[in-house]
Structure formats: C-alpha cells, structure tokens
C-alpha cells in the first residue's frame, strides 16, 4: 500500500510529547465543545457523545454532561468539556504515519484475536490498538496529572476498581453485605479495566439502577446493582458473567444475586445507567456499539438482556 502524508499532517497527529494525550489540539478535560467545532470544522456537539466523520478519520468524543452532585464519577470541569477522544483511521495507516512513537508504551498481554495488538501509556491516558500492524483505534483520556479534577478521590477510584459498594451513592449496607457474601470465597471478582478492552472514561463494569426493572422488589430495596464479574478459576475468554443484585419482596430488605449472563466473553462490554434503566453496551471491533436492555422476566423468574 502506498501512503502520501505531508509533514504538516504528521505534526498535527498524536505524538509522545509532554502533551501526548492531545490530538490536533483536542485534549481531554481541557478542551471544550467550542474547541472541537473550531478544530474539526463541525457545527455541533451532541452531549454526552458526538461522532464525526472527517477526511481520513472517524472521531468519537465524549463530553462532560454531569457534575459532582449528580455523579461521583464526574469531573470538576464545565459541561461540554472533552473527556475522551477515540480516533479511527478510515484507511490503512501505520503508527509512524499516524504520528505515534510507541517507545515507552506497554504492550498488553493475552490478546486472543490474531493480528491484534494493544499498547498503553497509562500515565498519559493514551492507548493504541493495532490490527496486522495498522492503527485501528487511538484512545485519549485524562492523564494521571489530571486526577485532581476528579469528583472522586484517587483512593476511592482505586477502591471502586474492586468493590462496587465502597463509594457509590447507590450503595447501601444490604447491597454491601450481599456483595461481600458473593465474593467472600474468592471465586468471583469485579472485572477491572485490566480485564477489559474498552477505554471509555465512563465505561464501568458495574452500575446502579433506581427503577424497578420490572422486578417486584422490597420497599427498602430501592436500588439494583449490576456487575460484570470474572470467574477467577478460569483463564479463557468466556470467564465473564453478568450478575444483578436485587431485594426480593419477602427478603426483609436483604439482597439476592441473580445471574443474567454466564460463561460469556464480556471483555468489550460495559454497563450504562440512564434515568434509572440499565443497558449492557458492547463495543464492536471498529468502534461501533450495540446495547441490550436489562429487565426482569417475570415468567422465567430471571433477568434477561435484550
């Protein structure tokens, strides 16, 4: 394949400079919607996520749409501030042609897709996906030095990587007790970012829902907890599962785990809550997403995702 790339083109791509998580001047937690419109020559920003097709690239940008009062996972930045950028070349492009130097990046181990490679520069918030040597996606997120802008402290954020009941406003003592009982023997653990293949700042392996989801819950069981978990006794790609914790009406407010999915590869999936509802979102190979809604199937007495 032949590529004709000008020097000016290379200069506006990502490089491993001190501002490595910037693409064409768009920098997570610092750039704004107005910056995006000016740089990409687009007219609008759709919050929280905008997708643009420009010459040679598809660009997906996540914007701040919450504040600390509404979401502990939010950032102390104005609404409309860029939180992440995903850049996907529309044509075959090597890392050097994209403008990336992988020196200093750490290669992820255990990639099961033949031809796929993933490299991370965590302190700079940059990840690169390659397929057969060509750039598939470049992910840009906040740098470690931006942690002071988080609503949640670093200690809380790290603790929440393994315990979904530690710091979220949806957690309660009954939910916490149910989670501890479920994980007490070490068989199951919450999936962490190291287990997953997504790099979205809002992507999480757990979520709380305050609607009924069609479940006849106890009056004290106001929230449900959904979590993507891993069977620690397995190493294969189907070691994941999705479990929902809910309070049955006859349980005096105590919570019970219900399996929704088991023995699946959920490494590209995350949970998303909106207006009390729950979606399981799966990121496809080229960056598109598919979602199913989680709800209680009364006849079968179990949760399903469709």
C-alpha positions as a LaTeX table, in Angstrom:
\begin{tabular}{lrrr}
\hline
Residue & $x$ (\AA) & $y$ (\AA) & $z$ (\AA) \\
\hline
Unk1 & 0.00 & 0.00 & 0.00 \\
Unk2 & 1.17 & 3.50 & $-0.74$ \\
Unk3 & 0.62 & 6.47 & 1.53 \\
Unk4 & 1.25 & 10.12 & 0.82 \\
Unk5 & 1.35 & 12.08 & 4.08 \\
Unk6 & 2.63 & 15.63 & 4.32 \\
Unk7 & 4.90 & 16.90 & 7.07 \\
Unk8 & 2.15 & 19.24 & 8.21 \\
Unk9 & $-0.21$ & 16.27 & 8.52 \\
Unk10 & 2.18 & 14.39 & 10.79 \\
Unk11 & 2.67 & 17.37 & 13.05 \\
Unk12 & $-1.00$ & 17.54 & 13.96 \\
Unk13 & $-1.27$ & 13.89 & 14.98 \\
Unk14 & $-0.62$ & 12.33 & 18.38 \\
Unk15 & 2.98 & 12.20 & 19.48 \\
Unk16 & 4.57 & 11.06 & 22.71 \\
Unk17 & 5.46 & 14.56 & 23.77 \\
Unk18 & 4.53 & 16.01 & 27.21 \\
Unk19 & 1.09 & 16.64 & 25.66 \\
Unk20 & 0.76 & 13.06 & 24.40 \\
Unk21 & $-2.96$ & 12.81 & 25.02 \\
Unk22 & $-3.77$ & 15.62 & 22.60 \\
Unk23 & $-4.92$ & 15.12 & 19.01 \\
Unk24 & $-4.94$ & 18.14 & 16.71 \\
Unk25 & $-5.03$ & 20.27 & 19.85 \\
Unk26 & $-8.05$ & 18.50 & 21.37 \\
Unk27 & $-7.09$ & 17.50 & 24.92 \\
Unk28 & $-9.29$ & 15.58 & 27.41 \\
Unk29 & $-10.53$ & 17.58 & 30.46 \\
Unk30 & $-9.04$ & 20.77 & 28.97 \\
Unk31 & $-10.59$ & 21.31 & 25.54 \\
Unk32 & $-14.22$ & 22.35 & 25.07 \\
Unk33 & $-17.03$ & 21.84 & 22.59 \\
Unk34 & $-16.12$ & 25.19 & 21.02 \\
Unk35 & $-12.55$ & 23.98 & 20.53 \\
Unk36 & $-13.83$ & 20.82 & 18.85 \\
Unk37 & $-16.09$ & 22.75 & 16.48 \\
Unk38 & $-13.26$ & 25.07 & 15.51 \\
Unk39 & $-10.59$ & 22.39 & 15.08 \\
Unk40 & $-12.70$ & 19.78 & 13.29 \\
Unk41 & $-14.75$ & 22.38 & 11.41 \\
Unk42 & $-18.06$ & 20.93 & 12.61 \\
Unk43 & $-21.22$ & 22.77 & 13.60 \\
Unk44 & $-22.47$ & 20.96 & 16.70 \\
Unk45 & $-21.56$ & 18.85 & 19.72 \\
Unk46 & $-24.05$ & 16.26 & 20.98 \\
Unk47 & $-23.65$ & 15.61 & 24.70 \\
Unk48 & $-22.51$ & 13.30 & 26.12 \\
Unk49 & $-21.15$ & 11.65 & 22.93 \\
Unk50 & $-20.53$ & 13.02 & 19.45 \\
Unk51 & $-19.29$ & 11.08 & 16.44 \\
Unk52 & $-17.77$ & 12.81 & 13.44 \\
Unk53 & $-16.52$ & 11.64 & 10.06 \\
Unk54 & $-13.82$ & 13.90 & 8.66 \\
Unk55 & $-11.29$ & 13.30 & 5.88 \\
Unk56 & $-9.28$ & 10.14 & 6.70 \\
Unk57 & $-10.80$ & 9.64 & 10.17 \\
Unk58 & $-13.78$ & 8.74 & 12.30 \\
Unk59 & $-13.69$ & 10.60 & 15.61 \\
Unk60 & $-15.73$ & 9.83 & 18.71 \\
Unk61 & $-15.67$ & 12.40 & 21.52 \\
Unk62 & $-17.19$ & 12.09 & 24.99 \\
Unk63 & $-18.11$ & 15.35 & 26.71 \\
Unk64 & $-18.77$ & 16.18 & 30.36 \\
Unk65 & $-22.51$ & 16.17 & 30.98 \\
Unk66 & $-22.73$ & 15.66 & 34.76 \\
Unk67 & $-21.47$ & 17.43 & 37.86 \\
Unk68 & $-20.21$ & 16.11 & 41.18 \\
Unk69 & $-23.65$ & 16.42 & 42.78 \\
Unk70 & $-25.25$ & 14.14 & 40.19 \\
Unk71 & $-22.46$ & 11.65 & 39.59 \\
Unk72 & $-19.45$ & 10.77 & 41.76 \\
Unk73 & $-17.71$ & 9.59 & 38.58 \\
Unk74 & $-17.92$ & 13.04 & 37.01 \\
Unk75 & $-15.11$ & 15.58 & 36.66 \\
Unk76 & $-14.89$ & 19.07 & 38.10 \\
Unk77 & $-14.99$ & 20.66 & 34.66 \\
Unk78 & $-17.70$ & 22.70 & 32.87 \\
Unk79 & $-20.41$ & 20.92 & 30.96 \\
Unk80 & $-19.26$ & 20.39 & 27.38 \\
Unk81 & $-15.61$ & 19.80 & 28.28 \\
Unk82 & $-13.96$ & 16.96 & 26.35 \\
Unk83 & $-13.44$ & 13.82 & 28.47 \\
Unk84 & $-12.12$ & 11.39 & 25.88 \\
Unk85 & $-11.29$ & 11.09 & 22.20 \\
Unk86 & $-11.25$ & 7.96 & 20.04 \\
Unk87 & $-9.63$ & 8.38 & 16.62 \\
Unk88 & $-10.07$ & 5.66 & 13.98 \\
Unk89 & $-8.33$ & 5.96 & 10.60 \\
Unk90 & $-10.58$ & 5.21 & 7.64 \\
Unk91 & $-7.64$ & 3.92 & 5.60 \\
Unk92 & $-4.68$ & 1.66 & 6.42 \\
Unk93 & $-2.16$ & 3.69 & 8.43 \\
Unk94 & 0.95 & 2.62 & 10.33 \\
Unk95 & 1.80 & 4.10 & 13.73 \\
Unk96 & 4.54 & 6.24 & 12.22 \\
Unk97 & 2.20 & 7.53 & 9.54 \\
Unk98 & $-0.34$ & 8.35 & 12.26 \\
Unk99 & 2.40 & 10.18 & 14.13 \\
Unk100 & 2.81 & 7.91 & 17.16 \\
Unk101 & 6.06 & 6.73 & 18.73 \\
Unk102 & 5.33 & 3.60 & 20.79 \\
Unk103 & 8.55 & 3.95 & 22.80 \\
Unk104 & 7.50 & 3.91 & 26.44 \\
Unk105 & 4.19 & 2.19 & 25.76 \\
Unk106 & 3.41 & $-1.12$ & 27.46 \\
Unk107 & 2.05 & $-3.93$ & 25.32 \\
Unk108 & $-1.00$ & $-5.69$ & 26.75 \\
Unk109 & $-0.57$ & $-9.42$ & 27.22 \\
Unk110 & $-3.08$ & $-12.15$ & 26.47 \\
Unk111 & $-4.62$ & $-10.72$ & 23.28 \\
Unk112 & $-6.69$ & $-13.54$ & 21.78 \\
Unk113 & $-7.52$ & $-12.03$ & 18.38 \\
Unk114 & $-4.88$ & $-13.00$ & 15.84 \\
Unk115 & $-3.22$ & $-9.90$ & 14.44 \\
Unk116 & $-4.49$ & $-7.59$ & 17.19 \\
Unk117 & $-2.03$ & $-5.68$ & 19.41 \\
Unk118 & $-2.76$ & $-3.13$ & 22.15 \\
Unk119 & $-0.33$ & $-0.66$ & 23.70 \\
Unk120 & $-0.90$ & 1.62 & 26.71 \\
Unk121 & 0.82 & 4.70 & 28.06 \\
Unk122 & $-1.27$ & 4.90 & 31.21 \\
Unk123 & 0.25 & 8.00 & 32.81 \\
Unk124 & $-0.58$ & 9.95 & 29.66 \\
Unk125 & $-4.02$ & 8.38 & 29.19 \\
Unk126 & $-3.20$ & 7.02 & 25.72 \\
Unk127 & $-3.93$ & 3.56 & 24.26 \\
Unk128 & $-3.31$ & 2.32 & 20.73 \\
Unk129 & $-4.97$ & $-0.65$ & 19.02 \\
Unk130 & $-3.25$ & $-2.18$ & 16.00 \\
Unk131 & $-4.52$ & $-4.82$ & 13.62 \\
Unk132 & $-1.95$ & $-6.53$ & 11.43 \\
Unk133 & 0.42 & $-3.63$ & 12.07 \\
Unk134 & $-2.02$ & $-0.85$ & 11.16 \\
Unk135 & $-3.75$ & 1.58 & 13.51 \\
Unk136 & $-7.29$ & 0.52 & 14.34 \\
Unk137 & $-8.10$ & 2.97 & 17.15 \\
Unk138 & $-6.26$ & 5.53 & 19.26 \\
Unk139 & $-7.84$ & 6.27 & 22.65 \\
Unk140 & $-7.09$ & 9.50 & 24.50 \\
Unk141 & $-8.24$ & 10.11 & 28.06 \\
Unk142 & $-7.20$ & 12.21 & 31.05 \\
Unk143 & $-3.60$ & 12.00 & 32.22 \\
Unk144 & $-2.59$ & 10.93 & 35.73 \\
Unk145 & $-1.71$ & 14.57 & 36.40 \\
Unk146 & $-5.38$ & 15.47 & 35.78 \\
Unk147 & $-6.61$ & 13.37 & 38.72 \\
Unk148 & $-7.12$ & 16.48 & 40.84 \\
Unk149 & $-10.09$ & 17.31 & 38.60 \\
Unk150 & $-11.95$ & 14.12 & 39.51 \\
Unk151 & $-15.01$ & 14.42 & 41.76 \\
Unk152 & $-13.95$ & 11.19 & 43.41 \\
Unk153 & $-10.56$ & 10.92 & 45.10 \\
Unk154 & $-7.90$ & 8.62 & 43.63 \\
Unk155 & $-8.15$ & 6.37 & 46.71 \\
Unk156 & $-11.90$ & 5.99 & 46.22 \\
Unk157 & $-11.47$ & 5.41 & 42.49 \\
Unk158 & $-8.88$ & 2.69 & 43.10 \\
Unk159 & $-11.01$ & 1.05 & 45.78 \\
Unk160 & $-14.01$ & 1.05 & 43.48 \\
Unk161 & $-11.99$ & $-0.91$ & 40.92 \\
Unk162 & $-12.53$ & $-4.00$ & 43.09 \\
Unk163 & $-15.51$ & $-3.09$ & 45.28 \\
Unk164 & $-18.59$ & $-1.52$ & 43.61 \\
Unk165 & $-20.20$ & $-0.94$ & 47.01 \\
Unk166 & $-17.45$ & 1.19 & 48.56 \\
Unk167 & $-18.19$ & 4.69 & 47.39 \\
Unk168 & $-21.25$ & 4.97 & 45.14 \\
Unk169 & $-24.30$ & 6.81 & 46.39 \\
Unk170 & $-26.46$ & 3.89 & 45.20 \\
Unk171 & $-24.74$ & 1.52 & 47.63 \\
Unk172 & $-26.38$ & 0.57 & 50.92 \\
Unk173 & $-25.49$ & $-1.76$ & 53.77 \\
Unk174 & $-27.75$ & $-4.57$ & 52.45 \\
Unk175 & $-26.18$ & $-4.30$ & 48.98 \\
Unk176 & $-22.71$ & $-4.23$ & 50.52 \\
Unk177 & $-23.43$ & $-7.33$ & 52.60 \\
Unk178 & $-24.75$ & $-9.19$ & 49.55 \\
Unk179 & $-21.66$ & $-8.28$ & 47.51 \\
Unk180 & $-19.28$ & $-9.36$ & 50.28 \\
Unk181 & $-21.12$ & $-12.66$ & 50.63 \\
Unk182 & $-20.99$ & $-13.22$ & 46.87 \\
Unk183 & $-17.22$ & $-12.55$ & 46.64 \\
Unk184 & $-16.15$ & $-13.86$ & 50.05 \\
Unk185 & $-14.70$ & $-17.18$ & 48.85 \\
Unk186 & $-12.66$ & $-15.51$ & 46.09 \\
Unk187 & $-14.37$ & $-17.41$ & 43.25 \\
Unk188 & $-15.77$ & $-14.24$ & 41.66 \\
Unk189 & $-14.41$ & $-10.70$ & 41.46 \\
Unk190 & $-15.44$ & $-7.49$ & 39.78 \\
Unk191 & $-13.96$ & $-7.15$ & 36.29 \\
Unk192 & $-11.38$ & $-4.35$ & 36.27 \\
Unk193 & $-10.02$ & $-2.19$ & 33.46 \\
Unk194 & $-7.07$ & $-4.57$ & 33.16 \\
Unk195 & $-9.52$ & $-7.36$ & 32.31 \\
Unk196 & $-11.44$ & $-5.30$ & 29.77 \\
Unk197 & $-10.71$ & $-3.95$ & 26.30 \\
Unk198 & $-12.69$ & $-0.71$ & 26.49 \\
Unk199 & $-11.06$ & 2.64 & 27.21 \\
Unk200 & $-14.05$ & 4.91 & 27.69 \\
Unk201 & $-13.81$ & 7.15 & 30.80 \\
Unk202 & $-17.44$ & 6.48 & 31.68 \\
Unk203 & $-17.29$ & 2.76 & 30.92 \\
Unk204 & $-17.68$ & 0.73 & 34.11 \\
Unk205 & $-18.10$ & $-2.91$ & 34.99 \\
Unk206 & $-20.94$ & $-2.06$ & 37.38 \\
Unk207 & $-23.91$ & 0.27 & 37.62 \\
Unk208 & $-26.82$ & 1.03 & 39.93 \\
Unk209 & $-30.41$ & 1.38 & 38.77 \\
Unk210 & $-33.18$ & 3.00 & 40.78 \\
Unk211 & $-36.13$ & 1.94 & 38.61 \\
Unk212 & $-37.85$ & $-1.39$ & 39.23 \\
Unk213 & $-36.54$ & $-3.01$ & 36.01 \\
Unk214 & $-39.82$ & $-4.93$ & 36.15 \\
Unk215 & $-38.75$ & $-6.63$ & 39.40 \\
Unk216 & $-41.15$ & $-6.87$ & 42.35 \\
Unk217 & $-38.69$ & $-5.56$ & 44.90 \\
Unk218 & $-38.84$ & $-4.98$ & 48.62 \\
Unk219 & $-39.81$ & $-1.43$ & 49.52 \\
Unk220 & $-36.42$ & $-0.91$ & 51.18 \\
Unk221 & $-34.53$ & $-2.26$ & 48.16 \\
Unk222 & $-34.58$ & 0.98 & 46.24 \\
Unk223 & $-31.53$ & 0.30 & 44.04 \\
Unk224 & $-30.34$ & $-2.66$ & 41.98 \\
Unk225 & $-26.64$ & $-3.36$ & 41.47 \\
Unk226 & $-25.49$ & $-4.86$ & 38.17 \\
Unk227 & $-21.89$ & $-6.07$ & 37.88 \\
Unk228 & $-19.71$ & $-7.73$ & 35.26 \\
Unk229 & $-17.73$ & $-10.33$ & 37.17 \\
Unk230 & $-14.93$ & $-12.80$ & 36.44 \\
Unk231 & $-14.61$ & $-16.42$ & 37.48 \\
Unk232 & $-11.11$ & $-16.37$ & 38.97 \\
Unk233 & $-10.66$ & $-20.12$ & 38.45 \\
Unk234 & $-10.77$ & $-19.67$ & 34.68 \\
Unk235 & $-8.35$ & $-18.08$ & 32.22 \\
Unk236 & $-10.33$ & $-18.42$ & 28.99 \\
Unk237 & $-12.17$ & $-15.58$ & 27.26 \\
Unk238 & $-15.58$ & $-16.86$ & 28.46 \\
Unk239 & $-14.75$ & $-16.38$ & 32.13 \\
Unk240 & $-17.09$ & $-13.37$ & 32.42 \\
Unk241 & $-20.64$ & $-13.14$ & 33.72 \\
Unk242 & $-23.28$ & $-10.53$ & 34.49 \\
Unk243 & $-24.99$ & $-10.63$ & 37.88 \\
Unk244 & $-27.78$ & $-8.43$ & 39.23 \\
Unk245 & $-28.35$ & $-7.84$ & 42.94 \\
Unk246 & $-31.96$ & $-7.09$ & 43.91 \\
Unk247 & $-34.03$ & $-7.18$ & 47.10 \\
Unk248 & $-36.95$ & $-9.66$ & 46.83 \\
Unk249 & $-40.21$ & $-8.56$ & 48.48 \\
Unk250 & $-40.04$ & $-11.39$ & 51.04 \\
Unk251 & $-36.40$ & $-10.89$ & 51.96 \\
Unk252 & $-36.82$ & $-8.21$ & 54.65 \\
Unk253 & $-34.68$ & $-5.84$ & 52.60 \\
Unk254 & $-31.75$ & $-8.20$ & 52.06 \\
Unk255 & $-30.34$ & $-8.57$ & 48.54 \\
Unk256 & $-30.04$ & $-11.66$ & 46.36 \\
Unk257 & $-27.76$ & $-12.21$ & 43.34 \\
Unk258 & $-29.36$ & $-13.21$ & 40.03 \\
Unk259 & $-27.27$ & $-14.36$ & 37.09 \\
Unk260 & $-28.20$ & $-12.74$ & 33.82 \\
Unk261 & $-25.32$ & $-13.96$ & 31.64 \\
Unk262 & $-22.69$ & $-16.60$ & 32.40 \\
Unk263 & $-19.76$ & $-18.12$ & 30.55 \\
Unk264 & $-19.52$ & $-15.23$ & 28.09 \\
Unk265 & $-16.78$ & $-13.03$ & 26.70 \\
Unk266 & $-17.81$ & $-9.63$ & 28.07 \\
Unk267 & $-14.34$ & $-8.07$ & 27.77 \\
Unk268 & $-15.65$ & $-5.44$ & 25.35 \\
Unk269 & $-18.83$ & $-4.69$ & 27.31 \\
Unk270 & $-19.73$ & $-2.16$ & 29.97 \\
Unk271 & $-22.82$ & $-1.15$ & 31.96 \\
Unk272 & $-24.61$ & 2.13 & 31.39 \\
Unk273 & $-27.39$ & 3.58 & 33.54 \\
Unk274 & $-29.75$ & 6.34 & 32.42 \\
Unk275 & $-32.99$ & 7.56 & 34.03 \\
Unk276 & $-32.91$ & 4.51 & 36.24 \\
Unk277 & $-32.64$ & 1.98 & 33.41 \\
Unk278 & $-29.72$ & $-0.32$ & 32.63 \\
Unk279 & $-28.01$ & $-1.13$ & 29.34 \\
Unk280 & $-25.25$ & $-3.61$ & 28.65 \\
Unk281 & $-23.19$ & $-1.95$ & 25.93 \\
Unk282 & $-20.78$ & $-3.92$ & 23.73 \\
Unk283 & $-18.05$ & $-2.15$ & 21.77 \\
Unk284 & $-17.56$ & $-3.74$ & 18.37 \\
Unk285 & $-14.25$ & $-4.16$ & 16.55 \\
Unk286 & $-14.46$ & $-0.94$ & 14.53 \\
Unk287 & $-15.65$ & 1.20 & 17.43 \\
Unk288 & $-19.43$ & 0.98 & 16.92 \\
Unk289 & $-21.61$ & $-0.05$ & 19.86 \\
Unk290 & $-24.57$ & $-2.36$ & 20.40 \\
Unk291 & $-26.72$ & $-2.32$ & 23.52 \\
Unk292 & $-29.31$ & $-4.57$ & 25.15 \\
Unk293 & $-31.67$ & $-3.57$ & 27.95 \\
Unk294 & $-31.62$ & $-5.43$ & 31.26 \\
Unk295 & $-35.02$ & $-6.24$ & 32.73 \\
Unk296 & $-36.75$ & $-8.82$ & 34.90 \\
Unk297 & $-38.55$ & $-11.62$ & 33.03 \\
Unk298 & $-41.40$ & $-12.37$ & 35.42 \\
Unk299 & $-42.44$ & $-15.66$ & 33.79 \\
Unk300 & $-38.93$ & $-17.16$ & 33.90 \\
Unk301 & $-38.08$ & $-15.50$ & 37.23 \\
Unk302 & $-34.75$ & $-14.19$ & 35.99 \\
Unk303 & $-33.08$ & $-11.14$ & 34.46 \\
Unk304 & $-32.56$ & $-11.00$ & 30.70 \\
Unk305 & $-30.80$ & $-8.57$ & 28.39 \\
Unk306 & $-32.49$ & $-7.90$ & 25.04 \\
\hline
\end{tabular}
